[in-house]
Amino acid sequence: MVWLAAFRRGWGTRLNEAGVDSKEIQSILRHADVSTTMAFYVLPDQKRARKGLKELEQVAKNKYGVKANHSHRSSVVRAPHS
C-alpha cells in the first residue's frame, strides 16, 4: 500500500501545481480534513512560493518603502532606517 500513498501524494501535488484549490484537492482525495491533504499529500510548490515572495516584496516596496535584503540565502525583508 506504500505505492498507493506515493501515487496520491504525486496526484495531490500535481493538482496543486495546476492551481486547483486545496478544498477541491481534499474532495478529490476523499479526505475528511483539508489539513491531512495539505500536510501529507501536497508538496510545496517552490515556483509559486518564489513568485509569491516576489509579489510580497513589490507590495512592501511600493506601499511601505521596505527594501529586501538579498545578502542572505532566503529573502529577508527589512524596514528602512528612520
N, CA, C and O atoms as CSV, one atom per row, in Angstrom:
chain,resi,resn,atom,element,x,y,z
A,1,MET,N,N,0.811,-1.208,0.000
A,1,MET,CA,C,0.000,0.000,0.000
A,1,MET,C,C,0.848,1.264,0.000
A,1,MET,O,O,0.312,2.354,-0.196
A,2,VAL,N,N,2.154,1.151,0.214
A,2,VAL,CA,C,3.013,2.336,0.215
A,2,VAL,C,C,2.963,3.029,-1.136
A,2,VAL,O,O,2.909,4.257,-1.199
A,3,TRP,N,N,2.979,2.261,-2.216
A,3,TRP,CA,C,2.964,2.862,-3.553
A,3,TRP,C,C,1.697,3.660,-3.796
A,3,TRP,O,O,1.729,4.653,-4.523
A,4,LEU,N,N,0.572,3.250,-3.200
A,4,LEU,CA,C,-0.681,3.975,-3.373
A,4,LEU,C,C,-0.606,5.347,-2.727
A,4,LEU,O,O,-1.079,6.331,-3.297
A,5,ALA,N,N,-0.011,5.418,-1.536
A,5,ALA,CA,C,0.155,6.719,-0.864
A,5,ALA,C,C,1.065,7.627,-1.685
A,5,ALA,O,O,0.804,8.824,-1.803
A,6,ALA,N,N,2.123,7.069,-2.248
A,6,ALA,CA,C,3.044,7.867,-3.069
A,6,ALA,C,C,2.327,8.374,-4.319
A,6,ALA,O,O,2.530,9.519,-4.725
A,7,PHE,N,N,1.503,7.546,-4.924
A,7,PHE,CA,C,0.735,7.956,-6.091
A,7,PHE,C,C,-0.203,9.105,-5.730
A,7,PHE,O,O,-0.296,10.092,-6.461
A,8,ARG,N,N,-0.894,8.972,-4.605
A,8,ARG,CA,C,-1.825,10.011,-4.166
A,8,ARG,C,C,-1.090,11.310,-3.847
A,8,ARG,O,O,-1.593,12.397,-4.133
A,9,ARG,N,N,0.094,11.198,-3.259
A,9,ARG,CA,C,0.890,12.396,-2.957
A,9,ARG,C,C,1.269,13.099,-4.262
A,9,ARG,O,O,1.174,14.321,-4.370
A,10,GLY,N,N,1.700,12.311,-5.249
A,10,GLY,CA,C,2.054,12.900,-6.540
A,10,GLY,C,C,0.860,13.566,-7.196
A,10,GLY,O,O,0.975,14.658,-7.753
A,11,TRP,N,N,-0.286,12.907,-7.129
A,11,TRP,CA,C,-1.503,13.446,-7.720
A,11,TRP,C,C,-1.917,14.739,-7.016
A,11,TRP,O,O,-2.269,15.719,-7.672
A,12,GLY,N,N,-1.875,14.743,-5.681
A,12,GLY,CA,C,-2.217,15.949,-4.918
A,12,GLY,C,C,-1.284,17.101,-5.241
A,12,GLY,O,O,-1.721,18.243,-5.375
A,13,THR,N,N,-0.004,16.802,-5.365
A,13,THR,CA,C,0.986,17.827,-5.696
A,13,THR,C,C,0.733,18.385,-7.087
A,13,THR,O,O,0.774,19.601,-7.275
A,14,ARG,N,N,0.473,17.523,-8.070
A,14,ARG,CA,C,0.229,17.990,-9.447
A,14,ARG,C,C,-1.034,18.838,-9.530
A,14,ARG,O,O,-1.068,19.831,-10.257
A,15,LEU,N,N,-2.064,18.457,-8.794
A,15,LEU,CA,C,-3.284,19.268,-8.767
A,15,LEU,C,C,-2.990,20.651,-8.184
A,15,LEU,O,O,-3.475,21.660,-8.696
A,16,ASN,N,N,-2.207,20.695,-7.129
A,16,ASN,CA,C,-1.830,21.973,-6.515
A,16,ASN,C,C,-1.038,22.832,-7.496
A,16,ASN,O,O,-1.293,24.030,-7.620
A,17,GLU,N,N,-0.091,22.231,-8.182
A,17,GLU,CA,C,0.710,22.961,-9.166
A,17,GLU,C,C,-0.152,23.498,-10.307
A,17,GLU,O,O,0.166,24.530,-10.899
A,18,ALA,N,N,-1.236,22.801,-10.611
A,18,ALA,CA,C,-2.148,23.238,-11.671
A,18,ALA,C,C,-3.086,24.342,-11.200
A,18,ALA,O,O,-3.880,24.864,-11.983
A,19,GLY,N,N,-2.994,24.700,-9.914
A,19,GLY,CA,C,-3.813,25.785,-9.387
A,19,GLY,C,C,-5.144,25.354,-8.809
A,19,GLY,O,O,-6.000,26.194,-8.530
A,20,VAL,N,N,-5.334,24.049,-8.623
A,20,VAL,CA,C,-6.588,23.552,-8.035
A,20,VAL,C,C,-6.613,23.927,-6.557
A,20,VAL,O,O,-5.620,23.761,-5.848
A,21,ASP,N,N,-7.743,24.426,-6.104
A,21,ASP,CA,C,-7.933,24.851,-4.718
A,21,ASP,C,C,-7.749,23.679,-3.747
A,21,ASP,O,O,-8.100,22.542,-4.063
A,22,SER,N,N,-7.198,23.967,-2.568
A,22,SER,CA,C,-6.918,22.909,-1.591
A,22,SER,C,C,-8.175,22.154,-1.162
A,22,SER,O,O,-8.111,20.950,-0.912
A,23,LYS,N,N,-9.314,22.840,-1.072
A,23,LYS,CA,C,-10.558,22.146,-0.707
A,23,LYS,C,C,-10.991,21.184,-1.810
A,23,LYS,O,O,-11.563,20.133,-1.522
A,24,GLU,N,N,-10.728,21.528,-3.060
A,24,GLU,CA,C,-11.052,20.636,-4.176
A,24,GLU,C,C,-10.138,19.416,-4.156
A,24,GLU,O,O,-10.589,18.298,-4.403
A,25,ILE,N,N,-8.867,19.623,-3.865
A,25,ILE,CA,C,-7.926,18.503,-3.765
A,25,ILE,C,C,-8.366,17.575,-2.636
A,25,ILE,O,O,-8.338,16.353,-2.781
A,26,GLN,N,N,-8.770,18.158,-1.519
A,26,GLN,CA,C,-9.275,17.369,-0.398
A,26,GLN,C,C,-10.441,16.499,-0.843
A,26,GLN,O,O,-10.505,15.319,-0.497
A,27,SER,N,N,-11.349,17.067,-1.597
A,27,SER,CA,C,-12.521,16.328,-2.069
A,27,SER,C,C,-12.122,15.204,-3.025
A,27,SER,O,O,-12.629,14.087,-2.923
A,28,ILE,N,N,-11.213,15.504,-3.952
A,28,ILE,CA,C,-10.766,14.501,-4.922
A,28,ILE,C,C,-10.090,13.327,-4.214
A,28,ILE,O,O,-10.325,12.169,-4.559
A,29,LEU,N,N,-9.243,13.634,-3.216
A,29,LEU,CA,C,-8.531,12.583,-2.486
A,29,LEU,C,C,-9.377,11.963,-1.374
A,29,LEU,O,O,-8.942,11.031,-0.698
A,30,ARG,N,N,-10.589,12.490,-1.193
A,30,ARG,CA,C,-11.562,11.969,-0.236
A,30,ARG,C,C,-11.057,11.973,1.205
A,30,ARG,O,O,-11.211,10.996,1.937
A,31,HIS,N,N,-10.443,13.108,1.597
A,31,HIS,CA,C,-10.004,13.273,2.977
A,31,HIS,C,C,-11.089,13.994,3.769
A,31,HIS,O,O,-11.777,14.866,3.239
A,32,ALA,N,N,-11.239,13.631,5.024
A,32,ALA,CA,C,-12.217,14.291,5.886
A,32,ALA,C,C,-11.769,15.696,6.271
A,32,ALA,O,O,-12.603,16.572,6.504
A,33,ASP,N,N,-10.452,15.916,6.340
A,33,ASP,CA,C,-9.912,17.199,6.806
A,33,ASP,C,C,-8.875,17.715,5.809
A,33,ASP,O,O,-7.983,16.974,5.398
A,34,VAL,N,N,-8.993,18.968,5.428
A,34,VAL,CA,C,-8.062,19.556,4.462
A,34,VAL,C,C,-6.632,19.597,5.007
A,34,VAL,O,O,-5.678,19.591,4.230
A,35,SER,N,N,-6.474,19.637,6.333
A,35,SER,CA,C,-5.124,19.656,6.904
A,35,SER,C,C,-4.377,18.353,6.595
A,35,SER,O,O,-3.157,18.369,6.429
A,36,THR,N,N,-5.085,17.240,6.518
A,36,THR,CA,C,-4.463,15.965,6.119
A,36,THR,C,C,-3.968,16.066,4.683
A,36,THR,O,O,-2.848,15.662,4.372
A,37,THR,N,N,-4.805,16.604,3.820
A,37,THR,CA,C,-4.446,16.755,2.408
A,37,THR,C,C,-3.185,17.589,2.264
A,37,THR,O,O,-2.242,17.187,1.582
A,38,MET,N,N,-3.165,18.747,2.904
A,38,MET,CA,C,-2.056,19.681,2.719
A,38,MET,C,C,-0.786,19.228,3.444
A,38,MET,O,O,0.318,19.496,2.969
A,39,ALA,N,N,-0.924,18.556,4.569
A,39,ALA,CA,C,0.257,18.143,5.339
A,39,ALA,C,C,0.951,16.921,4.748
A,39,ALA,O,O,2.174,16.808,4.822
A,40,PHE,N,N,0.182,16.008,4.163
A,40,PHE,CA,C,0.768,14.731,3.759
A,40,PHE,C,C,0.693,14.429,2.262
A,40,PHE,O,O,1.428,13.566,1.781
A,41,TYR,N,N,-0.167,15.110,1.518
A,41,TYR,CA,C,-0.391,14.731,0.124
A,41,TYR,C,C,-0.083,15.832,-0.886
A,41,TYR,O,O,-0.222,15.615,-2.089
A,42,VAL,N,N,0.329,17.003,-0.422
A,42,VAL,CA,C,0.690,18.091,-1.329
A,42,VAL,C,C,2.057,18.624,-0.911
A,42,VAL,O,O,2.219,19.168,0.182
A,43,LEU,N,N,3.038,18.458,-1.803
A,43,LEU,CA,C,4.366,19.006,-1.541
A,43,LEU,C,C,4.382,20.472,-1.928
A,43,LEU,O,O,3.661,20.869,-2.842
A,44,PRO,N,N,5.191,21.293,-1.253
A,44,PRO,CA,C,5.238,22.723,-1.567
A,44,PRO,C,C,5.651,22.966,-3.017
A,44,PRO,O,O,6.501,22.261,-3.560
A,45,ASP,N,N,5.048,23.955,-3.620
A,45,ASP,CA,C,5.378,24.357,-4.982
A,45,ASP,C,C,6.382,25.502,-4.886
A,45,ASP,O,O,6.001,26.639,-4.610
A,46,GLN,N,N,7.653,25.211,-5.109
A,46,GLN,CA,C,8.718,26.197,-4.935
A,46,GLN,C,C,8.590,27.376,-5.904
A,46,GLN,O,O,8.894,28.510,-5.534
A,47,LYS,N,N,8.150,27.125,-7.125
A,47,LYS,CA,C,7.989,28.215,-8.092
A,47,LYS,C,C,6.926,29.200,-7.630
A,47,LYS,O,O,7.129,30.412,-7.692
A,48,ARG,N,N,5.786,28.677,-7.164
A,48,ARG,CA,C,4.722,29.554,-6.680
A,48,ARG,C,C,5.143,30.272,-5.414
A,48,ARG,O,O,4.758,31.422,-5.203
A,49,ALA,N,N,5.925,29.618,-4.567
A,49,ALA,CA,C,6.404,30.257,-3.347
A,49,ALA,C,C,7.327,31.434,-3.681
A,49,ALA,O,O,7.190,32.513,-3.106
A,50,ARG,N,N,8.270,31.224,-4.615
A,50,ARG,CA,C,9.166,32.306,-5.018
A,50,ARG,C,C,8.392,33.456,-5.652
A,50,ARG,O,O,8.673,34.624,-5.384
A,51,LYS,N,N,7.413,33.121,-6.497
A,51,LYS,CA,C,6.601,34.155,-7.134
A,51,LYS,C,C,5.834,34.953,-6.078
A,51,LYS,O,O,5.766,36.180,-6.149
A,52,GLY,N,N,5.267,34.264,-5.115
A,52,GLY,CA,C,4.543,34.940,-4.040
A,52,GLY,C,C,5.439,35.853,-3.229
A,52,GLY,O,O,5.032,36.955,-2.861
A,53,LEU,N,N,6.664,35.408,-2.943
A,53,LEU,CA,C,7.599,36.249,-2.203
A,53,LEU,C,C,7.989,37.486,-3.006
A,53,LEU,O,O,8.123,38.573,-2.444
A,54,LYS,N,N,8.171,37.329,-4.311
A,54,LYS,CA,C,8.494,38.487,-5.153
A,54,LYS,C,C,7.335,39.479,-5.174
A,54,LYS,O,O,7.551,40.690,-5.123
A,55,GLU,N,N,6.110,38.970,-5.250
A,55,GLU,CA,C,4.941,39.848,-5.229
A,55,GLU,C,C,4.834,40.568,-3.887
A,55,GLU,O,O,4.530,41.760,-3.844
A,56,LEU,N,N,5.081,39.855,-2.805
A,56,LEU,CA,C,5.062,40.466,-1.477
A,56,LEU,C,C,6.138,41.540,-1.360
A,56,LEU,O,O,5.907,42.604,-0.786
A,57,GLU,N,N,7.308,41.254,-1.905
A,57,GLU,CA,C,8.402,42.222,-1.893
A,57,GLU,C,C,8.000,43.499,-2.631
A,57,GLU,O,O,8.293,44.601,-2.166
A,58,GLN,N,N,7.329,43.359,-3.780
A,58,GLN,CA,C,6.899,44.531,-4.547
A,58,GLN,C,C,5.871,45.351,-3.771
A,58,GLN,O,O,5.937,46.580,-3.757
A,59,VAL,N,N,4.926,44.675,-3.127
A,59,VAL,CA,C,3.921,45.380,-2.327
A,59,VAL,C,C,4.603,46.125,-1.183
A,59,VAL,O,O,4.296,47.290,-0.927
A,60,ALA,N,N,5.525,45.457,-0.498
A,60,ALA,CA,C,6.236,46.078,0.619
A,60,ALA,C,C,7.033,47.294,0.143
A,60,ALA,O,O,7.074,48.321,0.820
A,61,LYS,N,N,7.652,47.171,-1.002
A,61,LYS,CA,C,8.457,48.267,-1.556
A,61,LYS,C,C,7.565,49.430,-1.975
A,61,LYS,O,O,7.820,50.579,-1.613
A,62,ASN,N,N,6.514,49.126,-2.742
A,62,ASN,CA,C,5.654,50.179,-3.280
A,62,ASN,C,C,4.792,50.859,-2.228
A,62,ASN,O,O,4.604,52.076,-2.263
A,63,LYS,N,N,4.272,50.083,-1.301
A,63,LYS,CA,C,3.327,50.638,-0.337
A,63,LYS,C,C,4.003,51.178,0.921
A,63,LYS,O,O,3.562,52.178,1.489
A,64,TYR,N,N,5.090,50.503,1.358
A,64,TYR,CA,C,5.691,50.861,2.636
A,64,TYR,C,C,7.145,51.328,2.530
A,64,TYR,O,O,7.739,51.713,3.537
A,65,GLY,N,N,7.716,51.300,1.344
A,65,GLY,CA,C,9.106,51.717,1.171
A,65,GLY,C,C,10.109,50.735,1.758
A,65,GLY,O,O,11.247,51.105,2.048
A,66,VAL,N,N,9.692,49.488,1.935
A,66,VAL,CA,C,10.555,48.467,2.509
A,66,VAL,C,C,11.374,47.828,1.397
A,66,VAL,O,O,10.845,47.513,0.331
A,67,LYS,N,N,12.660,47.638,1.647
A,67,LYS,CA,C,13.532,47.004,0.656
A,67,LYS,C,C,13.956,45.632,1.152
A,67,LYS,O,O,14.136,45.419,2.351
A,68,ALA,N,N,14.112,44.712,0.221
A,68,ALA,CA,C,14.535,43.351,0.567
A,68,ALA,C,C,16.042,43.314,0.718
A,68,ALA,O,O,16.769,44.009,0.008
A,69,ASN,N,N,16.503,42.495,1.651
A,69,ASN,CA,C,17.925,42.264,1.849
A,69,ASN,C,C,18.229,40.907,1.239
A,69,ASN,O,O,17.862,39.873,1.796
A,70,HIS,N,N,18.899,40.910,0.095
A,70,HIS,CA,C,19.180,39.666,-0.616
A,70,HIS,C,C,20.555,39.098,-0.285
A,70,HIS,O,O,21.040,38.216,-0.993
A,71,SER,N,N,21.192,39.585,0.777
A,71,SER,CA,C,22.507,39.065,1.136
A,71,SER,C,C,22.414,37.698,1.810
A,71,SER,O,O,23.406,36.974,1.883
A,72,HIS,N,N,21.233,37.344,2.299
A,72,HIS,CA,C,21.015,36.037,2.916
A,72,HIS,C,C,20.499,35.074,1.860
A,72,HIS,O,O,20.045,35.486,0.793
A,73,ARG,N,N,20.575,33.797,2.170
A,73,ARG,CA,C,20.082,32.779,1.232
A,73,ARG,C,C,18.592,32.931,0.981
A,73,ARG,O,O,18.144,32.842,-0.163
A,74,SER,N,N,17.820,33.160,2.034
A,74,SER,CA,C,16.386,33.385,1.866
A,74,SER,C,C,16.140,34.887,1.816
A,74,SER,O,O,16.947,35.672,2.314
A,75,SER,N,N,15.039,35.279,1.222
A,75,SER,CA,C,14.705,36.701,1.153
A,75,SER,C,C,14.273,37.176,2.525
A,75,SER,O,O,13.344,36.633,3.122
A,76,VAL,N,N,14.951,38.185,3.011
A,76,VAL,CA,C,14.601,38.798,4.284
A,76,VAL,C,C,14.232,40.230,3.990
A,76,VAL,O,O,15.007,40.964,3.377
A,77,VAL,N,N,13.051,40.634,4.423
A,77,VAL,CA,C,12.605,41.988,4.178
A,77,VAL,C,C,12.899,42.824,5.403
A,77,VAL,O,O,12.575,42.437,6.526
A,78,ARG,N,N,13.522,43.987,5.178
A,78,ARG,CA,C,13.888,44.876,6.273
A,78,ARG,C,C,13.259,46.256,6.041
A,78,ARG,O,O,13.210,46.749,4.914
A,79,ALA,N,N,12.792,46.853,7.107
A,79,ALA,CA,C,12.241,48.201,7.020
A,79,ALA,C,C,13.395,49.205,6.880
A,79,ALA,O,O,14.488,48.968,7.394
A,80,PRO,N,N,13.150,50.332,6.180
A,80,PRO,CA,C,14.205,51.339,6.055
A,80,PRO,C,C,14.510,51.958,7.401
A,80,PRO,O,O,13.640,52.040,8.269
A,81,HIS,N,N,15.751,52.396,7.573
A,81,HIS,CA,C,16.154,53.026,8.832
A,81,HIS,C,C,15.524,54.416,8.906
A,81,HIS,O,O,15.442,55.134,7.909
A,82,SER,N,N,15.086,54.771,10.096
A,82,SER,CA,C,14.457,56.093,10.295
A,82,SER,C,C,15.479,57.112,10.727
A,82,SER,O,O,15.140,58.275,10.941
